[in-house]
Amino acid sequence: MRVLTVTVSDLRKRHADETGKRLDAELTAAGLTIVRHATVADEPTFIRELVRSTATNNEADAIVLSGGTGITPRDQTFEALEAIYEKRIEGFGEAFRRLAFEALGPRAMYFRASAGIFNECPIFSLPGNVPAVVLAVQKLVGPTLVSAVDMAMGRETHTLGAPASRPTASSPDVSAAAKGDGPTSR
């Protein structure tokens, strides 16, 4: 899987971007290929343009951003991405905040991590600090990114990696069997 990583920051430069470097290292350790790392100012127009052009030009299979997800006036990544998500992956933010609360404490409620799909390209937006990035990649993004890409492109269903297919007329009605109204095995 080809991944574009992005640091959203008005101040960080690549040589001093420990979070961006760790993001790349963690994704690589998860078996993913980093096609490039970009740094973009925390301006919604710049963030949206980078995501749109990357997905539209098929430069990467997925995009993972870090930074700009807090609640300060300059944190605008959440709003920028919410405006372009075609589908939101609501469970990602919920799962991340639960894990972050357990690992990092109550300030995790301020993390506005999000995920969604744009042009069949999964996008994951993480906080801009190293512990949060490591947690997100090791527990959520790394283990699920390949499946997210496959589902976004219609190559896989939500049923534990099953290929997309339809039930046949000879398939038993599982819901009826579960209620005791249909054929069962004894």
N, C-alpha and C positions, 0 to 999 in steps of 0.2 A: 504494500500500500504506500502510495506517495502522499506525503504530508507536508503542507506549508505551515510553518510555525511563525507566529507573529508576536512581537512585544509591543503593547500599546503603552506609550509613554511620551510625555513631553520632554523628559530629561535624560533618559537612558541612552547611552551609546553602546554598540555591540561589545566593545572591549570591556566595559564595566557592567554588562547585563548578566548577572549571575543567574537570575531567574530564567532568562531565555536560553542560556547555555545548559542549565539543568533540565529544562523542558525538552530540548533536543536530545540530551543524553538519556533521559527516561524513556522517551518514545523510541529511540534507537534500541535500547535494551529490551523493549517490548517487541522488537522484530519489525519495526516500521522504518520506512526510508524517508529521511528529511530531504525534500527537493530544494528547499532554501529557507532561510530565516529572514524575515523582514521586520523592521522597526517602523512604526507609524505613530504620528502624533495622536493624542486623544481628542480627535475631532471626528464627529460622526460621518461627515462627508468622506474623509480619507479612509476611514475604516470600511464603510460600505463599498466604496470604489475598489479597494483591494480585494475584498471578499467576492464581489460581483465579477471582477475581471478574472480572478483565479479560477472560480467555478465555471464561468462561461467559456473560457479559453482552455479548459481541461488541463490546467497546469498542475493540479493535485487532485487526489481522490478525497481528501479531507483537509480541513483547516483547523488548527488549534491555536487560539489566542491566549495571551496572559496579560493581565493588567486592565485597569479602567473599570473594574467591576464593583468598586466600593461605593460609598455614599457621599463622598466629597463633591463639591460643585464641579470639579474637573473630570470626575469619573463618568464617562459617557458611552462606554462600550456596550453596556446592556441596551440602552436606548437605540444605539446605531444598529445593532443586530436584530432587535425586536422588530424594527421597521422593514427588514428584508426577509426574515424567516418565512418560508412558504409553509413549513410545518414546524411546530415547536416540539421539542423532546422534554416535556415538563418534568418527567421523573429524574432527569439528570441533575437539575438544580436541587431538587428535594433530597436526592440520595447524597449529593456532595455535601450539602449543609449538615445532614445527619452525621456523616462520617467526620466532617470538620469539627462539629460540636464536640464529638467524643474525643477527637485527637488534639484539637487546638483550643477548645473552650468556647464560652458563650459569645465571644466576638465574631464567631463564625456566622451568626445571624446577619451580619452586615455584608457577607459575600453574596453578590448577585451573579453567581456562576449560572450559565445558561447553555443550552444546546438547541440546535435546530437544523433544518435542511434548506439549502438554497440551490436550485438547479441540480438536484440529485447529489449534492455535495454536503456531507455532514460537517457541521461547524460546532466546535466546543470552545466556550469562553470561560477561562479560569482566572482566579485572582492573580495578582502580580507578585506574590511572595513565594519563596522557595518551598517552605513546608506545605503550603496549599497545592502547589503544582505537583510535588512529589506524591502527595496523597491522591490527588485526582487522577494522575496518570497510572499509578500503580494499582489503584482499587477500581477505577471506573473506565477511563479512556483506553488504556492499554488492552485490557481484557475484552473490550467490546467494539473497538473501532472497525475492525475488518467486517464484523457482522453489521454494524451500522451502515457502512458503505454498501454492502450487498443488499440490505433491505431498502436503502434509499434508491438504489438502481433497479429494484424489482427482481433481484436474483435470489432472494431468500425471503421467507416469511418470518413471523414472530414466534413460530413454534420451534424453539431450540435449534435454529439453523437449518430447518427443513427447506428444501427447494419449493418455490411457489408451485402449487398444484390445487386442483379442485377435487372434492369428494365425488366418487362415482355412484351410480344408481345402486350398485351391489354393496356399497359400504353400509355397515350397520349404523343406525341412528344412536350415537353415543349418548346424547342427552336423554332419549327415551329409555335406554338401558340403565342409565344412572338412576332414573326415577322408578325403575321397576316396571315400566310400560312396554319394554321392547325385549328382543331376544337377549339372553344372557348366557354366559358360559358357566357350566357347573363342573 
